[in-house]
Amino acid sequence: MTNVKPFNSAMQAPATLKERFVWLVYMGMLFFLLYGSANEFASVTAPHLSLFWDWEKSIVFMPAFIVPYMSSDLVFVIAFLLVQTRFELRVLALRILFILLVSVLIFLIFPLQFSFEKPAIDSFAFLFKLLEADKPFNQLPSLHVSFSIVFWFSMKSHIANRGLKCLLAAWLTLVVLSTVFVFQHHFIDLPCGLLVGFLAVYLFKKGRNESGLNLFMTPRHLKMALYYLIACIVLMVLSFKISPLFMYLFISMLSVSLIYAFGANHFLLATNGKKNSIKWLLFAPYFLGCKLSWSFYKRALPLFAKVDEGIFVGRHPSLCEYSKISTLGIDQVINLASELQFNKTALIQHRFNFLDQTIQDPASLHKVVLLIEEKKSQGVYVHCALGLSRSILVIWAWMIYKGKNNQEIKAHLTKIRPRYVQSKYMQINIDLYCEHLANKNSV
């Protein structure tokens, strides 16, 4: 493995520009995917009910308000790209996610339609032309209003100048008012948007639900999440163009994408061994796809390799291959392939929630290292799906724990498992584990 720039995984560390940018891309794509899908669904099932009071008919259409209305996208970009800690960035992303999921669910269950016609428009024609792409649905709650609340609480602490802070407050107020004055929302949508926005701020903040806010994840997680989100876009298009049956696959892939994006490994696999029927139904397409991939690639890979006395590393065995493992004197299996839940297993299983092709939490890595050390006298088989990355990371960490240096470890692993993944994210993971181990030893 080559030397790479150290990665600071602390939640209070400043988020890198790359990290902020990837979060922006991910949340932006998620917004347009969910918002656009709900809008398209409403247009297919239109017409819908409109909710407004008679006094709203006297509201004057003000073309100039299209400027603050359309600026909401720009504020979205700035909010994510501002220099901030990883924790603050996670809070912002979770608040946006909460607003999107709650609002889109309401849009689907209770679709509403804007009922006033816009007058002839001479000024700001270009901006209103862009607005024509937004169909007159997705009314209650107003996302512009909800986002404005979240943007204020996210951005105000990063603005030291009192004048600029007042300017931000004034501008976000204009964004809220613009929803009515450019005839995009009826009045009832505003207080509902305020309610959802303030609820998001209340639920996700420092001192509340910090276990969820501090889940370990890195930009590598986001990169993988983006791949699944791109698949979601394809599946959503197929849902509208070919068959609604693709919606089930969409929901499953979206769930996997969110798990990667927010480091929510525990939603994928219950370590207590109990099966959750709802989770199995939700992730069944993902589990099936992973099993098919494993079935194809495993044929070109040897089952196992001996690391040390009583310790073996390799790929996920098929049920009939467990007999080969047993002949090695192994009765303990450390299973890191949380995605291969359709595979039948034998022997004593110790499962860990390690997402594939990501950087693992050093603390979780250390737990597996200690388990290997505890069980090695009974014979331990460590495996992931193909025995090329997660299991290699665990064995590398164990060898470091036992006092080996990286050069020795690399030479040994190259000999016994020559096709193991040698990537930058693997090196980062090893560096993080070394740092974690050094911190534990210094206490």
C-alpha positions in Angstrom: 0.0 0.0 0.0 1.2 3.5 -0.8 1.5 6.4 1.6 -1.6 8.7 1.6 -2.5 11.9 3.3 -3.8 11.1 6.9 -7.6 11.3 7.2 -9.0 12.9 10.4 -12.2 10.9 11.1 -13.2 12.9 14.3 -16.7 14.3 14.1 -15.5 17.6 15.4 -12.8 17.9 12.8 -13.4 20.4 9.9 -15.0 18.7 7.0 -12.8 18.7 3.9 -14.0 20.6 0.8 -14.3 17.3 -1.0 -16.5 15.9 1.7 -18.7 19.0 1.7 -19.0 18.9 -2.1 -19.9 15.2 -2.2 -22.5 15.8 0.5 -23.9 18.6 -1.7 -24.0 16.4 -4.8 -25.6 13.6 -2.9 -28.3 15.6 -1.1 -29.0 17.6 -4.3 -29.5 14.5 -6.3 -31.7 13.0 -3.5 -33.8 16.2 -3.5 -34.4 16.2 -7.2 -35.1 12.5 -7.3 -37.7 12.5 -4.5 -39.2 15.8 -5.2 -39.4 15.2 -9.0 -40.8 11.7 -8.5 -43.6 12.9 -6.2 -44.4 15.7 -8.7 -44.6 13.3 -11.6 -46.8 10.9 -9.6 -49.2 13.8 -8.7 -49.3 14.9 -12.4 -50.2 11.3 -13.5 -53.0 11.1 -10.9 -54.2 14.8 -11.3 -56.5 16.7 -10.8 -56.2 17.1 -7.0 -57.7 19.1 -4.2 -56.7 22.8 -3.6 -56.8 24.2 -0.1 -57.0 28.0 0.2 -59.1 30.8 1.8 -61.1 33.3 -0.2 -59.0 36.2 1.0 -56.0 34.6 -0.8 -57.6 35.6 -4.1 -56.7 39.2 -3.3 -53.0 38.5 -3.0 -51.1 40.5 -5.6 -48.7 38.6 -7.9 -45.3 40.2 -7.6 -42.8 39.1 -10.3 -39.7 40.4 -8.5 -40.2 37.8 -5.8 -39.1 35.2 -8.3 -35.5 36.2 -7.5 -35.5 35.1 -3.8 -37.7 32.1 -4.7 -35.2 30.8 -7.3 -32.3 31.7 -5.0 -33.2 28.8 -2.7 -31.1 26.5 -4.8 -28.1 28.8 -4.4 -28.6 29.0 -0.6 -28.7 25.2 -0.6 -25.3 25.1 -2.3 -23.8 27.7 0.1 -25.1 25.9 3.2 -23.3 22.7 2.3 -20.1 24.3 1.1 -19.6 26.6 4.1 -16.5 25.6 6.2 -17.9 23.6 9.1 -17.2 20.6 11.2 -18.1 17.1 10.1 -20.7 17.0 12.9 -22.4 20.2 11.7 -22.4 18.9 8.1 -24.1 15.6 9.3 -26.7 17.6 11.2 -27.5 19.7 8.1 -27.8 16.6 5.9 -30.0 14.7 8.4 -32.3 17.7 8.7 -32.6 18.0 5.0 -33.2 14.2 4.7 -35.9 14.4 7.4 -37.7 17.2 5.6 -37.6 15.4 2.3 -38.8 12.1 3.6 -41.7 13.6 5.6 -42.7 16.0 3.0 -42.6 13.6 0.0 -44.6 11.1 2.0 -47.3 13.7 2.5 -47.1 14.7 -1.2 -47.8 11.1 -2.1 -50.6 10.4 0.4 -52.3 13.8 0.3 -51.4 15.5 -3.0 -52.6 19.1 -3.4 -52.7 21.4 -6.4 -52.1 25.1 -6.7 -55.2 26.7 -8.2 -54.4 30.3 -9.2 -53.3 31.1 -12.7 -50.2 33.4 -13.1 -50.9 36.6 -15.0 -48.9 37.5 -18.1 -45.3 38.0 -17.2 -43.0 40.6 -18.9 -40.2 40.9 -16.3 -37.8 38.1 -15.1 -39.0 36.0 -18.1 -36.0 33.7 -17.9 -36.5 32.8 -14.3 -40.2 32.1 -14.8 -39.3 30.0 -17.8 -37.1 27.8 -15.6 -40.0 27.6 -13.0 -42.3 26.1 -15.6 -40.5 22.8 -15.2 -42.0 22.7 -11.6 -45.5 21.3 -11.9 -48.2 22.8 -9.6 -48.1 20.0 -7.1 -46.0 19.2 -4.0 -47.8 21.9 -2.1 -48.1 21.1 1.6 -45.7 21.5 3.3 -43.7 24.1 1.4 -40.1 22.8 1.1 -38.9 26.3 0.4 -40.1 27.3 3.9 -38.8 24.2 5.7 -35.4 24.5 4.1 -35.2 28.2 5.0 -35.6 27.3 8.6 -32.9 24.7 8.4 -30.6 27.0 6.4 -30.9 29.7 9.0 -30.0 27.5 12.0 -27.1 25.9 10.0 -25.6 29.1 8.5 -26.1 31.7 11.3 -23.3 30.3 13.5 -20.8 30.7 10.7 -21.5 34.4 10.1 -19.7 36.6 12.6 -20.7 39.9 11.0 -24.0 41.1 12.5 -25.0 42.9 9.3 -24.5 39.8 7.2 -26.4 37.8 9.7 -29.4 40.2 9.4 -29.1 40.1 5.7 -29.3 36.3 5.7 -32.4 36.5 8.0 -34.0 39.1 5.7 -33.3 37.1 2.6 -34.6 33.8 3.9 -37.8 35.7 5.0 -38.1 36.9 1.4 -37.7 33.3 0.3 -40.6 32.2 2.6 -42.8 35.1 1.4 -42.0 34.5 -2.3 -43.8 31.2 -2.2 -47.1 33.1 -2.0 -46.2 36.1 -4.2 -45.1 34.2 -7.2 -48.2 32.0 -7.0 -46.4 28.7 -6.2 -48.1 28.0 -2.8 -51.3 28.7 -1.0 -51.0 30.1 2.5 -51.7 26.8 4.4 -48.5 25.4 3.0 -46.3 28.0 4.8 -47.2 27.2 8.5 -47.0 23.5 7.7 -43.5 24.1 6.1 -42.5 26.0 9.3 -43.7 23.1 11.4 -41.7 20.5 9.5 -38.6 22.8 9.5 -38.6 23.5 13.2 -39.3 19.8 13.9 -36.2 18.9 11.9 -34.1 21.4 13.9 -35.5 20.0 17.2 -34.9 16.4 16.4 -31.4 16.7 15.1 -29.1 18.9 17.1 -26.2 18.7 19.6 -27.3 17.0 22.8 -30.2 15.1 21.2 -29.9 11.8 19.3 -26.2 12.2 19.2 -25.7 8.4 18.8 -27.3 8.7 15.3 -25.4 11.9 14.5 -22.0 10.4 15.4 -22.3 7.2 13.4 -18.9 6.5 11.7 -18.8 7.3 8.0 -16.3 8.9 5.5 -16.4 10.4 2.0 -15.9 6.8 0.8 -19.3 5.9 2.2 -20.8 8.8 0.3 -19.1 7.7 -2.9 -20.7 4.3 -2.6 -24.0 5.9 -1.6 -23.9 7.9 -4.9 -23.6 4.7 -6.9 -26.8 3.3 -5.4 -28.5 6.7 -5.8 -27.7 6.6 -9.5 -29.3 3.2 -9.7 -32.3 4.6 -7.9 -32.7 7.3 -10.7 -32.8 4.5 -13.3 -35.3 2.5 -11.3 -37.6 5.5 -10.9 -37.6 6.2 -14.6 -38.4 2.5 -15.2 -41.2 2.7 -12.7 -42.9 5.5 -14.6 -42.1 4.3 -18.1 -42.5 0.5 -17.8 -44.0 -0.8 -14.6 -44.7 0.3 -11.0 -43.1 -2.9 -9.9 -39.8 -1.2 -10.3 -40.8 1.0 -7.4 -40.1 -1.9 -5.0 -36.5 -2.1 -6.3 -36.2 1.7 -6.1 -37.2 1.7 -2.4 -34.8 -1.1 -1.6 -31.8 0.6 -3.4 -32.7 4.0 -1.9 -32.6 2.4 1.6 -29.2 0.9 0.9 -28.0 4.3 -0.4 -29.1 6.0 2.8 -27.4 3.4 4.9 -24.1 4.0 3.2 -24.5 7.8 3.3 -25.2 8.0 7.0 -23.2 5.1 8.2 -26.3 3.3 9.5 -24.7 -0.2 9.2 -26.9 -1.6 12.1 -30.1 -1.2 10.0 -28.8 -3.8 7.6 -28.0 -6.6 10.0 -29.1 -7.4 13.6 -26.0 -8.8 15.4 -28.2 -10.6 17.9 -29.0 -13.1 15.1 -32.8 -12.4 15.1 -34.3 -11.9 11.7 -36.5 -8.9 11.1 -39.2 -9.6 8.5 -39.6 -6.0 7.5 -35.9 -5.5 7.0 -35.7 -8.7 4.9 -38.6 -7.6 2.7 -37.0 -4.2 2.3 -33.4 -5.4 1.5 -34.3 -8.6 -0.3 -33.4 -7.3 -3.8 -30.0 -6.0 -2.4 -29.3 -9.4 -0.7 -30.2 -11.3 -3.9 -28.1 -9.1 -6.1 -25.1 -9.5 -3.7 -25.6 -13.3 -3.7 -25.6 -13.5 -7.5 -22.5 -11.4 -7.6 -20.8 -13.6 -5.0 -21.8 -16.7 -6.9 -20.2 -15.4 -10.1 -16.9 -14.1 -8.7 -16.2 -16.8 -6.1 -15.5 -19.4 -8.8 -12.2 -17.7 -9.6 -11.0 -17.4 -6.0 -9.6 -20.0 -3.6 -11.7 -20.6 -0.5 -9.2 -19.8 2.2 -5.5 -19.1 3.1 -3.7 -19.8 6.3 -2.6 -16.6 8.2 -1.2 -18.1 11.3 -1.7 -21.1 13.6 -5.4 -21.5 14.1 -6.3 -18.4 11.9 -7.5 -18.5 8.3 -8.8 -15.9 5.9 -10.9 -16.2 2.8 -14.2 -15.7 1.0 -17.7 -16.6 2.2 -18.1 -20.4 2.0 -21.1 -22.1 0.4 -22.9 -24.5 2.7 -21.1 -27.5 1.4 -17.7 -25.8 1.8 -18.1 -25.6 5.6 -17.0 -29.2 5.8 -13.6 -28.2 4.2 -13.2 -25.5 6.9 -14.1 -27.9 9.7 -11.3 -30.3 8.6 -8.8 -27.4 9.4 -9.9 -27.6 13.1 -12.0 -24.5 12.8 -15.2 -24.1 14.8 -15.5 -20.3 14.9 -16.4 -18.1 11.9 -16.1 -14.3 11.9 -18.6 -13.2 9.2 -18.1 -9.7 7.8 -20.3 -10.1 4.8 -23.5 -8.5 6.1 -24.9 -8.3 2.6 -24.9 -12.1 2.0 -27.8 -12.9 4.2 -29.3 -15.3 1.6 -26.3 -17.6 2.1 -26.8 -20.5 4.5 -24.1 -20.9 7.2 -22.7 -23.5 9.6 -20.4 -23.5 12.6 -20.5 -20.7 15.2 -21.0 -17.4 13.5 -19.8 -14.0 14.8 -21.4 -11.3 12.5 -20.2 -7.8 12.2 -21.8 -4.9 10.3 -19.0 -4.0 7.9 -20.3 -2.3 4.7 -18.5 -3.4 1.6 -15.9 -1.2 -0.1 -15.8 1.4 2.7 -13.5 2.6 5.5 -14.4 0.7 8.7 -14.8 2.2 12.1 -11.4 1.6 13.9 -13.2 0.8 17.1 -15.2 -1.9 15.4 -12.1 -3.2 13.7 -10.4 -3.5 17.1 -13.4 -5.5 18.5 -12.8 -8.1 15.7 -9.1 -8.1 16.4 -9.7 -8.9 20.1 -12.2 -11.6 19.1 -9.6 -13.2 16.9 -7.1 -13.2 19.7 -9.7 -14.7 22.1 -10.8 -17.5 19.7 -7.7 -18.4 17.8 -7.0 -21.4 20.0 -10.3 -22.8 18.9 -9.6 -22.1 15.2 -10.9 -19.0 13.5 -12.0 -18.4 10.0 -12.3 -14.7 9.0 -14.2 -13.9 5.8 -16.1 -11.3 3.9 -17.8 -11.9 0.6 -14.7 -12.6 -1.6 -11.9 -12.5 1.0 -10.2 -9.5 -0.7 -10.9 -6.4 1.3 -12.8 -6.4 4.7 -11.3 -9.7 5.8 -7.9 -8.5 4.7 -8.3 -5.3 6.7 -9.2 -7.3 9.8 -6.2 -9.7 9.4 -3.9 -6.7 8.7 -5.2 -5.0 11.9 -4.7 -8.2 13.9 -1.1 -8.5 12.7 -0.4 -4.9 13.6 -1.9 -5.6 17.0 0.6 -8.5 17.3 3.5 -6.2 16.6 4.1 -6.8 12.9 5.0 -3.8 10.7 3.3 -2.9 7.4 6.1 -4.2 5.2 6.0 -7.7 6.8 2.2 -7.8 6.7 2.1 -6.8 3.0 4.7 -9.4 2.1 2.8 -12.1 4.0 -0.7 -11.2 2.6 0.7 -10.9 -0.9 2.0 -14.4 -0.6 -1.2 -16.0 0.8 -3.9 -13.8 -0.8 -2.2 -12.2 -3.8 -5.4 -10.7 -5.3 -6.3 -8.7 -2.2 -7.5 -5.1 -2.7 -4.7 -2.6 -2.6 -6.5 0.7 -2.7 -6.1 4.1 -1.1 -9.1 3.6 1.2 -7.6 0.4 2.5 -4.4 2.3 3.5 -6.5 5.0 5.1 -8.3 2.4 7.1 -5.0 0.9 8.4 -3.7 4.3 9.3 -6.8 5.0 11.3 -6.5 1.7 13.1 -2.9 2.4 14.0 -3.9 5.8 15.4 -6.7 4.1 17.3 -4.4 1.5 18.7 -1.8 4.2 19.7 -4.4 6.2 21.5 -5.6 3.1 23.5 -2.0 2.2 24.4 -1.3 5.7 25.6 -4.2 5.7 28.1 
